Amino acid sequence: MPPSGRPVRTRIAPSPTGEPHIGNMYAALFCKAFAAQHHGRFILRLEDTDRARFVPEAVQMLPDALHWLGLDPDEGPEQGGEYGPYVQTERLPSYREYGEELVKRGGGYYCFCTPERLEDMRREQERRKEPPRYDRHCLRLSEEERQRLLADNTPYSIRLRVPDEGSVSWDDAVRGTVSFENRVLTDQILLRPSGYPTSHLGIPLDDYLMRISHVIRAEEWLSSVPYYILLYRAFGWELPVFAHLSILRNKDRSKMSKRKNPTSVMWYRRQGFLPEALLNFLALLGWSDPDGKEVFSFQEFTEKLTLERVVKSAPIFDFTKLEWLNGVYIRAMTVEALADAVQPFLPEPVERADLLRMLPLVQERMKKLNEVDALTEYLRHDPDPQGLPFATALKRQPRPAIADALSALASTWEQRGQPTAEHWDTSVRELAERLGWKAGDLFMALRVAITGSNASPPTYEFAQVLGWPATLRRLHAAIAALREAA
């Protein structure tokens, strides 16, 4: 529930450094659903102060990814809102203002150390096998020395003043009670000489100014919470509720990263995963349905979500299960909806009427939308008659015998006209008996000749979609190729 009855306000605050990460969308799913459940607000805030890694194109990619998934924010750079601006570089004056105020309150101090001194300190700590932490050189400066450096316009950072003793504890809505001893913390830099904040100032300050009630994010941020709490305490602010989701992991239990697996949300879109299926899958990774269901809508997830049921163990990102789940959603689509969805994945335009005839043959076999090209290719284009896999499919029958059998079938059907399903089946079985063939072999020969493959939908249904003239054309082309090669 909201702390002190405050309205529920959740957020994601990604950095625009490339294509949107699947982990950000994972957090966005929980933030959006939790806010919707409590009639609250879901906010997108861009943390773009890391200018070295900033990618301008990524700024638009983030709202585009959220929109594709149906997770549009209620407030953000595009929507605006009462607590904007929603881009960190547009809020720089507030970081300086609050940083200086923190120093006045005794919760922070000026640090005049040069990058060279800090690097020397780090190397010496490594040599001694000590944990990296600031040595508080500038905290020990006299007031006179501090004022002299300020008067000389010496560049400075602002650091957080961590108490010497005690600990920082909080009740995490997912993890339970979490505690850090102050002695393992360090005086983090909050504001750089450039005026740009670090995450230890920018994130908690923006959360406070934007009235964020619940900070729902990945557990990798858990160790930063003590610094946020110290900052909140220094200003006398009410804390938000923290809820840390388990990070997504590869099968080897390593953190999911683009070095091992695709992490870009846009990659999943390009592969033909449906947004509904991807959301369902992400929800399953981080939460357990009380009824044990594996297939459910975002609305169902929103109605049932509780932070207490968020899983604490690290979920494995199983691509096989994601493909299975995506196939479930594809099979549930109407043919009309599927036709609309697959159009971008076809290499050339296909008449809608033709596509509506093709898709029922392949819909049951599709796991991703991008498979439509391969699955319908032999419907859209005649196979190369010289490359038909007769030798693989019918090892016991020589080419002349296959050609004669197919020619006999073609002659029968041409004399009687387009066959019904019953006549198709009967004529194949009767001919196989006269020739001393197994009926399955003759059906396979027919499949290869017409579809160009030994693995395809039922041949008669395929011929119905293909059309009778095209079916006969392919059959005669196969017969000619067999005889030519004999």
N, C-alpha and C positions, 0 to 999 in steps of 0.2 A: 504494500500500500504506500501511497505518497507520504514522505516525512511531513509531520505537522499538518497534514491535510492539504498540502500544496497541490496544485494541478500537475498532472503527470506531463513531463516534457523530457523526451529522450533525444539523442543525437548520434550521428556518426560524424567523425571529423577526419576524413582521409586527406592525405597529401597528394596533390596532382603531379606525380612523378612518373607516370606511365599509364598503361591501360588499367582500368579498375581491377583490384585484386578480389578474388573470390571470397577471401576472408572478410573484406569490408562489407560485401553483400550479405554474408552470413550474419554479421553483427546487425546490419540494417534490417534484416528479416525480423530479428527478435525485438529490435527497437521499435520498428513500425507496428508490429503486432501488439506489443505491450502498450504502446501509446493509444492505439485504436481501441483496445479492450477497455481502457480507462477513460475513453473520450478525451484523450490528451492530444499533444502535438509532437510530431516527429520532425527533427531539424537536420538539415545538411549544412555543415560548416566546412569550408575549405581551409586547411592549414598549409599555406603556401610560403612560409617563411624560410624554408630550406631552398634558397635560390640556386644553389649549385646543382640540385637535382630536379628543379622545376621544369616541367614540360608543358608549354602553353596549350597544346592540343588536348592534354588530359583534363583541363578545366571543364570542357564540355562533355568529355567522355563519362564523367561521374554522374551527372544528372541523366544522361542518355541511358546509362546502364540501369540506374534505378527505375527509370520510366519503362524500359523494356521488361523489367521484372515485376512491374506493377507496384513498386515501392516508392512512389513519388513522395517527396517530403512536403510537409505542410508549410514550412518556412525554409528559406535558403537563398542562394544568390539569384536564382531566377524568380522565385515567388516573393522575395522580400519578407518583411515581417516587422513586428514591433521592436525586436531586439537586434536588428542589424547594425552595421553591415555583417555579412556572413562569410567574409573572406578576411583572413588574418592580416594581410598586408594593408587592408583598408582600416585597420584598428590600431595601428602602431602607436599613436599618441597615448592610448589608454595603458599600454604596457609600461611606457616610461613613467606615466603618472603614478600607477600603483606600485611600481618598483621603487620609486623614490619615497613613497609613503611607507612602504615596508621598512626601509632603512630608518626612517624617523621613529617607527614603532619598535625598533630593536629586533625585528624578525629577519633582517637582512643587513648586508654590509657591502661596502665598495671593495672591489678587488682590482688592483692595478698591475697584476702579474702579466708579463708579456707571454705570448705563445711559446717563446724560446725557453723561458723559465719553467713553464708548465710541462714542456716536453722533457726537459732535464729532470724534473721531479719525477715524472712518470717512469723514465728509464731507470732512475735510481731505485724506485720502488720495485720495478721488475727484477733488478739485480738482486735485491734483498728478498725477493719472493714475497713481497707484501701486497695486500690488496690495493688497487688504485683508489686513492682518495686525496682530496685537497689537504695540504699541510697547514692551512690557516695562517699562512704568513701575513696576509693583509689584515686579518682580524686582530693581530697583535701590534699593528702600527699604532703609534701614539696619535692623539687627536691633532697635535701640531703637524705631524708628518702627513696625516690624511688631508688636512686643510691645505697644506702646501702643494700637495699633488693635485688637488682639485683646482687650486688657484692657477697652477701651471697648465691647466687643461690636459692633464695626463689622461689618456683613454682608460676607461674603467668598465668592468662588468659589475653587475649586482649579484651577490650570492645569497642563498638562503642560510640563515643561522640555525643550524640543527642543535637542539639542547644537548648538553654534555651527558646527561643521565636520563634514565627512564626508557620508555618505549612508546610506540604509536600502534594503537589497536583499533580495529573496527569490525563490525559485523557485516560480512559480505553476504548478499542475498543468495549466492550460489555456494560459496566456499565455507560459510560459517565464520567463526571468529578467526581473524588473521592478525598477527602481531609481529612487529619488527623492533628489535632493540636499537636505540638511537646510536649506539656505538658502532653499528655496522653501516650506518648511513654516512653520507658525506655532504658537505656544504655545496650543493649543486649551483651552477650558474643559472640564474633566472633571466637576466637581460644582458645581451652582448654589447660591446662598445658601439656597434652599428645601430643600436636601438631596436634590433630584432629580438624577440623573445625566444627562449628555448621552450621545449614542450613542458618543462616543469613550471613555467609561468603562464605560457599561452593557453594551455589546455584548461587548468583549473580556473583561471581568471575568466576565460570566455564562458566556461560552464556556469560560473556564478553570475556573470552579467546577462547571460541568456536564460537564466532561471531554470537550468537543467535540474530536474528532480531525480533522475535515475541515469547513472552512467553504466551502460551495458556494453561491454567490449571484451576483447580477448584476454586470456590470462597472462599473456606476455607483458601486459601493462601492470601486473599486480605489484611489482616492486617499486613502481613510481607512486603508488597511492600514499605512502607515508609523507612524501614531500608535498603532495596536494593537501593533505590533512593539516600539516604544519602551517601551510600558507593560509588555509581557511581559518585556522585557530588564531593566527596572528592578526587577522582582520575581524575576528568575531563573527564569521559567517556560519550559517547553518549548512551542515554537510549534506550532499546528495546521498542517495542510496547507491552503493557500488555493487555490481553484479558481473563477475568475470567468467565468461564462457571459455570452455576448453578450446585450445587452438586445434585447427585441422592438421592431421598428420598423414604422411605417406604410409604405405604398407609396412615399410621398415621402421615405422614409428618416429621417423625424423619429421621435423616441422615441414609442412607443405611449402615448397618453394619452386620457383620457375626453373631451377636447375634440374629438378627431377620430374616435375609434373606441370601441366598447364595450370597457371593460376589466374590468367586473365578471364574475366567474365565474358569479354567479347569473343574469346576463343570458343567458349561453349555455345555462344550464339551462332558463330560461323560454322560450327560443327553440326548444327541442327538440333540442339537441345531445346525443348520447349520451356519457356519461363516458369510455367506452372509446375512442371516436373522438377526443375532445378530447385525451386523453392521448397517443394515437398521433400526432396532429398536433403537439403540443408537443414530443414527442420528435424528430420529423423536423426541427423548427426548430433544435434545438440539437445534433443529433448525426447522424452518417451511419452507416447500417447497413452493416457490412462486406460483406454479400451484395447490397446495392443494393435491398433490399425497402422498399416504402413502406407496406405494411399489416402490422402485427405487434402482438402482445399486450404488455401490461405485463410479463408473465413473460418473453417473448422479449427485450424491451428490457433487463430486469434481468440476464439471463444474458449478454448481449453487451456491455453498457455498459463502456466504458473512458473515463477522463477524457481520454486522448490523442486520442480521436476526436470530442471535443466541438468544434463548429465555432467558429472565431475570428471569422469575418465576421458582421456584424449580420444576423440573419434577418428576412425580410419576412413579416409576418403576413397571409397571403393568404386572405381569407374565401372566395373561390371554391373554393380547394383544400380548405378545411375543410368546406365544404358537400358537395363531391364525396366526400370521405373519409367523412363522416357518412352519405351515401347508401349507400356500400359496406357499412357496418356495418348499416344498416337492412335492406338486401336480404339480408344473411346471417342475419337473425333468423328464428326460427320464427314462424308467424302467431300462435300462442298468446302468445309473448313480446311480439310487437309489439302485440297487443291490450291487454296489461297496460300497456305503455309509453305508448300513445296516449290512454288513458282520461282522464288529467288535462287533455288538450288539447281535449277535445270540450266544446262549450257546454252539452250536455244529456246525460243518461244514455242509453246505447245498449245494448240487450240484447246480451250477449256472443255469442250464436249469430248475431245479425245482423252484428255487427262482424267475426266470423270469416269470414263470407261476403263482406263488403265489402273487407277489406284485401288479399286477393290481387289485386284489380283495380287497386289504387293503390300497392302496395308498391314496385314497380319505379320509380315516378315520384317517390317521396318523398325529399327531401334532409334535411328536418328533421321532427321529430315534430309540430310545431305546424302543419304543412301538412295534417294529417289532416282538419281541419274543412272547408277549401275543397275538398279532393279527394273527400270523401265527402258533401258537402252535397247534391248532386243525387241521391244514393242515399237520403239520410235524409228529404228533403223534395221534394214535387212542385214542379217549376218553375212559374213564372207563365206560363200559356199565352199571355197577351197580350204577353209580352216575349220570346218565342222568336226567336233571330237568323236567321230564314229569309232575310231580305233580304240579310244579309251572306254567308251560306253558299251561297245559290242565286240569284245575280243574274240568271241567264238565264230563270228560271221564274217565272211569275206565281202569286200566291197561290191562285187557284181551281184551277190545274193541280196545284199541290202537294197541295191538299186532296183532289182527286179521286184522285191516285196513292196517297196514304196510306190513303184510304178503301177503295180496291181491295185493298190489302195486308191491312188489318184484316179485311175481309170474307173473304178467302181463308183467313186463319189461324183465324178464328172457325168457319168451316165444317169445317175439317180438324182443329181442336184445336191445342193447343200445338205449335209446330213444332220439329223437330230442327234442329241447326245446318245440316245439308245442305239441308233443306226451306226454311229461312229464306233461305239464300243463293240457292237456285234460284228461289224465288218472286220475289225482288227482281230478279234478272237477267232472268227471263222477262217480267215486267211492264215493265221498262225497255225491252226490245226492242220490245214491242207499242206502247208509247207513243212510241217514237223518242227516248227519253232516253238519256243516258250512265248506265251502271249506277252509277258513282261519285256522280252527282248524287242518284239515288234513295236510295242508302245514306246520303248526307249528310242528306237530308230526314228519314229515319228516325232518324238519330242526334240531330238537333236536337229532333225531336218527343219523343223518349223521355228524353234526358238533359238537355235544356235548354241544350246547349252544342255548338259545332262542333268541340270538342277534348275527347275523352273516351276511356275505354277502349273496346275493340271492343264494338259495340252488342249483339251477341247475348250475349256474356258478361255485359254489363251487365244485359240483360233477365233472364238466368238468376238473377242475384243479387237483382234487384228483385222478381222473381216475376211470373208470367204475368198475374194479375188486375191488378196495379198497372201493368204494361206496357201492357195494353189501355186502362186508364183514362187514362193519359197520352196515348196515341195518339189517342183520341177527343176529349180536351180540346184537343189541338193542332189537330185537324181542325175542330172547332167554332170555334175562335178564328180560324183562317185564313178560314173562310167568312164569319164575322161582319165581318172587316176588309175583305173583298173588295168 
